[in-house]
Amino acid sequence: MTATFEQLYGTGAIFNTDTLTLEIPLTALAQSGLDAIEPTALETLAAIAKNAHAWLSTNTDETVAADSEVRAFAPTFRNNEDKTQHQYSLNFYTPYTAPTFDPDEVQ
């Protein structure tokens, strides 16, 4: 099974074949809880990881060439403050003969 851009990145996400760009509207990232009007790059990455995890964790059929796991650790100490660490693990499956990770081989 192949996921669509909307399934992994949120409603309205597309790959524009004319400009060869991935377009993800802020409204798509709002599905993950991101509500910043001008999000940082790190906030955007976190929202993408959360959206992808949501889809991967509910589509566990082995025909999907990826899976995801999330863990939370608290309290952790970072930048002189108590924090909660949210760890997202993404696993991609490629043919056994591929000795190095090549995103083109995720099928």
BALOBA-1460 file (C-alpha; in Angstrom, 3 decimals):
// residues 107
<rec num="1" residu="m" x="0.000" y="0.000" z="0.000"/>
<rec num="2" residu="t" x="1.314" y="3.430" z="-0.903"/>
<rec num="3" residu="a" x="0.392" y="6.444" z="1.195"/>
<rec num="4" residu="t" x="-0.695" y="9.680" z="-0.442"/>
<rec num="5" residu="f" x="0.882" y="13.034" z="0.331"/>
<rec num="6" residu="e" x="-2.343" y="14.055" z="2.100"/>
<rec num="7" residu="q" x="-2.291" y="10.943" z="4.276"/>
<rec num="8" residu="l" x="1.264" y="11.535" z="5.492"/>
<rec num="9" residu="y" x="1.475" y="15.330" z="5.507"/>
<rec num="10" residu="g" x="-2.145" y="16.431" z="5.996"/>
<rec num="11" residu="t" x="-5.141" y="17.600" z="3.996"/>
<rec num="12" residu="g" x="-4.162" y="19.673" z="0.965"/>
<rec num="13" residu="a" x="-0.556" y="18.440" z="0.780"/>
<rec num="14" residu="i" x="0.517" y="17.760" z="-2.805"/>
<rec num="15" residu="f" x="3.599" y="17.132" z="-4.873"/>
<rec num="16" residu="n" x="3.600" y="19.747" z="-7.617"/>
<rec num="17" residu="t" x="4.953" y="17.997" z="-10.707"/>
<rec num="18" residu="d" x="5.350" y="21.304" z="-12.567"/>
<rec num="19" residu="t" x="7.705" y="22.853" z="-10.018"/>
<rec num="20" residu="l" x="8.905" y="19.572" z="-8.434"/>
<rec num="21" residu="t" x="8.061" y="20.841" z="-4.956"/>
<rec num="22" residu="l" x="6.218" y="19.355" z="-2.015"/>
<rec num="23" residu="e" x="3.505" y="21.807" z="-0.999"/>
<rec num="24" residu="i" x="2.142" y="21.504" z="2.532"/>
<rec num="25" residu="p" x="-0.360" y="24.183" z="3.563"/>
<rec num="26" residu="l" x="-0.334" y="25.299" z="7.188"/>
<rec num="27" residu="t" x="-3.889" y="23.999" z="7.489"/>
<rec num="28" residu="a" x="-2.529" y="20.492" z="6.826"/>
<rec num="29" residu="l" x="-0.089" y="20.810" z="9.708"/>
<rec num="30" residu="a" x="-2.872" y="22.086" z="11.962"/>
<rec num="31" residu="q" x="-4.180" y="18.502" z="11.974"/>
<rec num="32" residu="s" x="-1.211" y="17.670" z="14.207"/>
<rec num="33" residu="g" x="-1.955" y="20.551" z="16.554"/>
<rec num="34" residu="l" x="0.370" y="23.151" z="15.015"/>
<rec num="35" residu="d" x="-1.375" y="26.485" z="15.306"/>
<rec num="36" residu="a" x="1.479" y="28.946" z="14.799"/>
<rec num="37" residu="i" x="0.856" y="31.506" z="12.063"/>
<rec num="38" residu="e" x="4.579" y="31.627" z="11.244"/>
<rec num="39" residu="p" x="5.978" y="28.296" z="12.476"/>
<rec num="40" residu="t" x="9.680" y="27.659" z="12.850"/>
<rec num="41" residu="a" x="11.407" y="24.988" z="10.798"/>
<rec num="42" residu="l" x="11.574" y="22.762" z="13.892"/>
<rec num="43" residu="e" x="7.860" y="23.205" z="14.664"/>
<rec num="44" residu="t" x="7.093" y="22.294" z="11.043"/>
<rec num="45" residu="l" x="9.272" y="19.169" z="11.222"/>
<rec num="46" residu="a" x="7.558" y="18.109" z="14.456"/>
<rec num="47" residu="a" x="4.114" y="18.556" z="12.875"/>
<rec num="48" residu="i" x="5.133" y="16.521" z="9.812"/>
<rec num="49" residu="a" x="6.492" y="13.718" z="12.042"/>
<rec num="50" residu="k" x="3.277" y="13.717" z="14.091"/>
<rec num="51" residu="n" x="1.054" y="13.617" z="10.971"/>
<rec num="52" residu="a" x="3.112" y="10.790" z="9.462"/>
<rec num="53" residu="h" x="3.054" y="8.830" z="12.718"/>
<rec num="54" residu="a" x="-0.725" y="9.179" z="12.962"/>
<rec num="55" residu="w" x="-1.187" y="7.578" z="9.542"/>
<rec num="56" residu="l" x="1.536" y="4.927" z="9.929"/>
<rec num="57" residu="s" x="0.307" y="3.828" z="13.359"/>
<rec num="58" residu="t" x="-3.176" y="3.114" z="11.969"/>
<rec num="59" residu="n" x="-1.966" y="1.480" z="8.727"/>
<rec num="60" residu="t" x="0.133" y="-1.392" z="9.994"/>
<rec num="61" residu="d" x="-0.340" y="-3.729" z="7.028"/>
<rec num="62" residu="e" x="3.048" y="-5.143" z="6.009"/>
<rec num="63" residu="t" x="2.542" y="-3.870" z="2.459"/>
<rec num="64" residu="v" x="3.237" y="-0.389" z="3.860"/>
<rec num="65" residu="a" x="7.012" y="0.043" z="3.530"/>
<rec num="66" residu="a" x="7.320" y="2.042" z="6.756"/>
<rec num="67" residu="d" x="6.204" y="2.070" z="10.353"/>
<rec num="68" residu="s" x="6.431" y="4.452" z="13.259"/>
<rec num="69" residu="e" x="6.664" y="4.423" z="17.018"/>
<rec num="70" residu="v" x="6.399" y="7.232" z="19.560"/>
<rec num="71" residu="r" x="7.636" y="7.301" z="23.132"/>
<rec num="72" residu="a" x="7.576" y="9.992" z="25.783"/>
<rec num="73" residu="f" x="10.143" y="10.404" z="28.539"/>
<rec num="74" residu="a" x="9.641" y="12.767" z="31.454"/>
<rec num="75" residu="p" x="11.134" y="14.493" z="33.126"/>
<rec num="76" residu="t" x="14.281" y="15.016" z="31.103"/>
<rec num="77" residu="f" x="16.657" y="17.920" z="31.577"/>
<rec num="78" residu="r" x="17.644" y="20.088" z="28.601"/>
<rec num="79" residu="n" x="18.784" y="23.697" z="28.386"/>
<rec num="80" residu="n" x="18.684" y="23.943" z="32.177"/>
<rec num="81" residu="e" x="14.961" y="23.104" z="32.307"/>
<rec num="82" residu="d" x="12.765" y="20.094" z="32.970"/>
<rec num="83" residu="k" x="11.282" y="18.911" z="29.669"/>
<rec num="84" residu="t" x="9.229" y="16.069" z="28.240"/>
<rec num="85" residu="q" x="11.033" y="14.240" z="25.444"/>
<rec num="86" residu="h" x="8.847" y="12.983" z="22.580"/>
<rec num="87" residu="q" x="10.723" y="10.411" z="20.525"/>
<rec num="88" residu="y" x="9.377" y="9.533" z="17.067"/>
<rec num="89" residu="s" x="11.006" y="6.549" z="15.396"/>
<rec num="90" residu="l" x="10.406" y="6.046" z="11.685"/>
<rec num="91" residu="n" x="11.406" y="2.750" z="10.070"/>
<rec num="92" residu="f" x="11.618" y="2.295" z="6.303"/>
<rec num="93" residu="y" x="11.798" y="-1.078" z="4.555"/>
<rec num="94" residu="t" x="13.869" y="-1.573" z="1.406"/>
<rec num="95" residu="p" x="14.862" y="-4.687" z="-0.571"/>
<rec num="96" residu="y" x="17.249" y="-6.928" z="1.348"/>
<rec num="97" residu="t" x="19.937" y="-6.497" z="-1.283"/>
<rec num="98" residu="a" x="20.183" y="-2.746" z="-0.634"/>
<rec num="99" residu="p" x="23.252" y="-2.287" z="1.629"/>
<rec num="100" residu="t" x="22.680" y="1.445" z="2.203"/>
<rec num="101" residu="f" x="19.551" y="3.493" z="2.781"/>
<rec num="102" residu="d" x="18.218" y="4.933" z="-0.468"/>
<rec num="103" residu="p" x="14.807" y="6.638" z="-0.231"/>
<rec num="104" residu="d" x="14.124" y="5.584" z="-3.834"/>
<rec num="105" residu="e" x="14.124" y="1.944" z="-2.681"/>
<rec num="106" residu="v" x="11.264" y="2.356" z="-0.169"/>
<rec num="107" residu="q" x="8.470" y="0.413" z="-1.868"/>
